[in-house]
Amino acid sequence: MNPKTPKTSSRLVRAATAERSELNRHRDRLIARRDDLGTELDEVERALVEIDERAALLDRIAPHSAPLSGAENAAAEPLGQVPHLGAAEVLRGTSIRETAIRLLASSSDAGRPMHYKQLYELLLESGFIVAAKDPLAAFLTQLSRSPVMRKTTKAGIYQIDFDAPERLRRRLAELQTELRAVTGNPTATEDLAAIRRRREKVLTEVVQVERALEEAARVLVLSERDESARGVA
């Protein structure tokens, strides 16, 4: 006689079904909470970035006279007059962002997005110091002005735009074509004042794009190792 496996109790089936439904509902609640927390975290991060940017702007408009910390005093001293910093190199102005981007472009993280605070830490760890009363805010301001760094959809996250040089070259060619058209022989019916204003506007953008292209060329000089790191064939 072959023993048969007892059938599952209908009560047990109902209990298991009810528990599975409750688990699914609880999981959905947790997912919704995770999404809410992620959104809230992004909002907080975005607010912090905005505060840093506004603080840097205010510092440029009206520098505060509050006493500086030891590290800030060191950063504020002229180059060559910071004996206690040892081999650290002090950076100012555009050299802040250019140095940081060169470091990132030559690292294994060149192709991935990075929070500006991580990039700032990379700069410090590499032996550099930002000459500013608020170094991190000054760093963020410089980074946001770079022609080869673009913001991602997440607050505070930036990524190198390796296509920036080619895009800038195309834009420069377009402007030069437009400039030739604007400076051509005007007809008797054309407004000479309007032509002059347009020419000046185009010339201004030409200068801006040329400067951006020069900077992009300086910071994105990639070695074979750098290209390999970001998957360039």
VOKEBA-709681 format. One record per residue (C-alpha): x negated, y negated, z negated. Coordinates in steps of 0.001 Angstrom, whole numbers, plus 500000, padded with zeros to 6 digits. Each point is the difference from the previous one (the first is absolute). Example, Ala and Ser with C-alpha at 12.3 -4.5 7.8 and 13.67 -1.06 7.14 Angstrom:
2
px: 487700&py: 504500&pz: 492200
px: 498630&py: 496560&pz: 500660
END
This chain:
233
px: 500000&py: 500000&pz: 500000
px: 498504&py: 496681&pz: 501092
px: 500552&py: 497224&pz: 497476
px: 501324&py: 496793&pz: 501533
px: 498725&py: 496569&pz: 499089
px: 502695&py: 498193&pz: 498036
px: 501626&py: 497088&pz: 501821
px: 499127&py: 496529&pz: 498844
px: 502592&py: 498648&pz: 497657
px: 502183&py: 497314&pz: 501557
px: 499596&py: 498020&pz: 496786
px: 496200&py: 500151&pz: 500395
px: 500293&py: 498891&pz: 503639
px: 502155&py: 497034&pz: 499017
px: 497571&py: 499066&pz: 497224
px: 497015&py: 500195&pz: 502340
px: 501819&py: 497939&pz: 502620
px: 500927&py: 497372&pz: 497428
px: 496440&py: 499848&pz: 498667
px: 498583&py: 499705&pz: 503527
px: 502381&py: 497138&pz: 500719
px: 498964&py: 498243&pz: 496799
px: 496305&py: 500474&pz: 500880
px: 500587&py: 498510&pz: 503445
px: 501820&py: 497020&pz: 498485
px: 497195&py: 499497&pz: 497492
px: 497429&py: 500218&pz: 502764
px: 501892&py: 497404&pz: 502030
px: 500078&py: 497703&pz: 496957
px: 496248&py: 500390&pz: 499511
px: 499317&py: 499260&pz: 503685
px: 502169&py: 496895&pz: 499818
px: 498188&py: 498896&pz: 496841
px: 496623&py: 500620&pz: 501648
px: 501023&py: 497882&pz: 502971
px: 501248&py: 497233&pz: 497703
px: 496750&py: 500021&pz: 498041
px: 497995&py: 499945&pz: 503218
px: 501950&py: 496996&pz: 501221
px: 499567&py: 498262&pz: 496648
px: 496269&py: 500724&pz: 500017
px: 499680&py: 498558&pz: 503504
px: 501859&py: 496885&pz: 498871
px: 497704&py: 499578&pz: 496996
px: 496926&py: 500507&pz: 502178
px: 501315&py: 497504&pz: 502531
px: 500630&py: 497477&pz: 497225
px: 496470&py: 500492&pz: 498653
px: 498516&py: 499461&pz: 503456
px: 502077&py: 496836&pz: 500406
px: 498811&py: 498709&pz: 496614
px: 496372&py: 500676&pz: 500934
px: 500431&py: 498202&pz: 503326
px: 501738&py: 497003&pz: 498401
px: 497362&py: 499813&pz: 497252
px: 497268&py: 499904&pz: 502630
px: 501852&py: 497251&pz: 501872
px: 500497&py: 497938&pz: 496840
px: 496335&py: 500414&pz: 499128
px: 499048&py: 498581&pz: 503389
px: 502443&py: 497096&pz: 499671
px: 499270&py: 499117&pz: 496364
px: 497078&py: 501915&pz: 498451
px: 500617&py: 500567&pz: 496317
px: 497458&py: 498893&pz: 497444
px: 500444&py: 502864&pz: 497561
px: 496739&py: 501491&pz: 498633
px: 498698&py: 502829&pz: 502132
px: 499100&py: 503416&pz: 498679
px: 496393&py: 501141&pz: 500160
px: 500554&py: 501949&pz: 503202
px: 501872&py: 497105&pz: 501616
px: 497295&py: 497534&pz: 498974
px: 497460&py: 502259&pz: 501658
px: 502099&py: 500225&pz: 503151
px: 500450&py: 496225&pz: 500135
px: 496271&py: 499250&pz: 499947
px: 498259&py: 499269&pz: 503324
px: 498178&py: 502795&pz: 501796
px: 496510&py: 500500&pz: 498702
px: 500942&py: 498705&pz: 496539
px: 501534&py: 503118&pz: 498497
px: 496974&py: 501661&pz: 498424
px: 501952&py: 502307&pz: 497679
px: 501909&py: 501637&pz: 502872
px: 496971&py: 501960&pz: 501072
px: 500394&py: 501307&pz: 503548
px: 503651&py: 498969&pz: 500316
px: 500752&py: 497835&pz: 503038
px: 502433&py: 497123&pz: 499583
px: 502556&py: 499537&pz: 502767
px: 501956&py: 496904&pz: 500976
px: 502535&py: 499092&pz: 502680
px: 500273&py: 502205&pz: 503068
px: 497029&py: 502124&pz: 498889
px: 502312&py: 501467&pz: 497323
px: 502372&py: 501618&pz: 502480
px: 497373&py: 500782&pz: 502608
px: 497842&py: 501879&pz: 497503
px: 502975&py: 501897&pz: 498580
px: 501221&py: 501040&pz: 503449
px: 496530&py: 501118&pz: 501087
px: 499812&py: 502171&pz: 496884
px: 503412&py: 501514&pz: 500691
px: 499318&py: 500494&pz: 503725
px: 496817&py: 501927&pz: 499210
px: 501657&py: 502219&pz: 497375
px: 501902&py: 503272&pz: 500352
px: 503178&py: 498069&pz: 499116
px: 499731&py: 497724&pz: 503046
px: 503147&py: 501262&pz: 501670
px: 502354&py: 500134&pz: 497050
px: 502049&py: 497286&pz: 498262
px: 498536&py: 498663&pz: 496768
px: 501221&py: 497776&pz: 497196
px: 498126&py: 496715&pz: 499879
px: 498970&py: 500685&pz: 496386
px: 498324&py: 503246&pz: 501090
px: 498146&py: 498138&pz: 502739
px: 498971&py: 497360&pz: 497467
px: 498624&py: 502747&pz: 497731
px: 498055&py: 501396&pz: 502979
px: 498469&py: 496559&pz: 500481
px: 498954&py: 499777&pz: 496344
px: 498673&py: 503552&pz: 499918
px: 497851&py: 499197&pz: 503032
px: 498195&py: 497244&pz: 498085
px: 501916&py: 496891&pz: 501054
px: 501760&py: 497347&pz: 497970
px: 502604&py: 497448&pz: 501104
px: 499187&py: 496391&pz: 499146
px: 503347&py: 498672&pz: 498754
px: 501821&py: 499114&pz: 496804
px: 502491&py: 502763&pz: 500820
px: 497913&py: 502471&pz: 502063
px: 502808&py: 502459&pz: 500700
px: 502400&py: 497289&pz: 501210
px: 497256&py: 498480&pz: 502159
px: 499250&py: 503452&pz: 501411
px: 503667&py: 500582&pz: 500880
px: 500251&py: 496598&pz: 501664
px: 496951&py: 500706&pz: 502153
px: 501181&py: 503507&pz: 500860
px: 503389&py: 498720&pz: 501183
px: 498230&py: 497601&pz: 502384
px: 497956&py: 502689&pz: 501734
px: 500805&py: 500557&pz: 503695
px: 499341&py: 503736&pz: 499650
px: 502000&py: 500782&pz: 496862
px: 503741&py: 500505&pz: 500156
px: 502570&py: 500395&pz: 497262
px: 501931&py: 503247&pz: 499839
px: 503623&py: 500311&pz: 498955
px: 498925&py: 500470&pz: 496370
px: 499077&py: 496989&pz: 497903
px: 496279&py: 499502&pz: 499500
px: 499033&py: 502752&pz: 502444
px: 497765&py: 499077&pz: 502931
px: 498474&py: 501925&pz: 502888
px: 497262&py: 499256&pz: 502510
px: 501403&py: 499280&pz: 503448
px: 497344&py: 501485&pz: 502253
px: 501981&py: 498871&pz: 503055
px: 499746&py: 496336&pz: 498972
px: 496959&py: 499145&pz: 502205
px: 501653&py: 501313&pz: 503164
px: 503276&py: 498277&pz: 499173
px: 498162&py: 496724&pz: 499360
px: 498162&py: 500325&pz: 503333
px: 503304&py: 500446&pz: 501806
px: 501481&py: 497003&pz: 498234
px: 496951&py: 497898&pz: 500867
px: 500325&py: 500958&pz: 503672
px: 503684&py: 499024&pz: 499922
px: 499169&py: 496627&pz: 498451
px: 497268&py: 499311&pz: 502522
px: 502442&py: 500752&pz: 502821
px: 502561&py: 497714&pz: 498404
px: 497393&py: 497289&pz: 499513
px: 499073&py: 500102&pz: 503683
px: 503666&py: 499655&pz: 500906
px: 500516&py: 497107&pz: 497596
px: 496909&py: 498128&pz: 501196
px: 500856&py: 500429&pz: 503683
px: 501113&py: 497105&pz: 502171
px: 503272&py: 498686&pz: 498508
px: 502839&py: 498963&pz: 502266
px: 501459&py: 496522&pz: 500010
px: 503066&py: 501189&pz: 498081
px: 498096&py: 501634&pz: 497147
px: 499752&py: 498322&pz: 496599
px: 496285&py: 499292&pz: 499534
px: 500396&py: 499512&pz: 496226
px: 501685&py: 503408&pz: 499694
px: 497256&py: 501584&pz: 502103
px: 497343&py: 498463&pz: 497759
px: 501717&py: 501267&pz: 496849
px: 500295&py: 503476&pz: 501471
px: 496354&py: 499987&pz: 501060
px: 498897&py: 498950&pz: 496510
px: 502133&py: 502735&pz: 498444
px: 498527&py: 502650&pz: 502299
px: 496458&py: 498758&pz: 499367
px: 500572&py: 500178&pz: 496249
px: 501162&py: 503608&pz: 500248
px: 497071&py: 500844&pz: 502293
px: 497578&py: 498809&pz: 497319
px: 501854&py: 501980&pz: 497310
px: 500043&py: 503201&pz: 502048
px: 496324&py: 499626&pz: 500946
px: 499053&py: 499636&pz: 496329
px: 502135&py: 502992&pz: 499054
px: 498430&py: 502069&pz: 502779
px: 496493&py: 499038&pz: 498899
px: 500796&py: 501056&pz: 496430
px: 501606&py: 503253&pz: 501140
px: 496888&py: 500815&pz: 502016
px: 497790&py: 499322&pz: 496986
px: 501870&py: 502180&pz: 497523
px: 500991&py: 502879&pz: 502273
px: 496600&py: 500964&pz: 501372
px: 500453&py: 503740&pz: 499528
px: 497316&py: 502646&pz: 499991
px: 500615&py: 503488&pz: 501352
px: 500528&py: 501187&pz: 496431
px: 502655&py: 497349&pz: 499397
px: 501826&py: 500913&pz: 503202
px: 499906&py: 503673&pz: 499055
px: 501398&py: 499186&pz: 496570
px: 503125&py: 498468&pz: 501513
px: 500421&py: 502674&pz: 502682
px: 498767&py: 498115&pz: 503053
px: 498912&py: 502367&pz: 502770
END
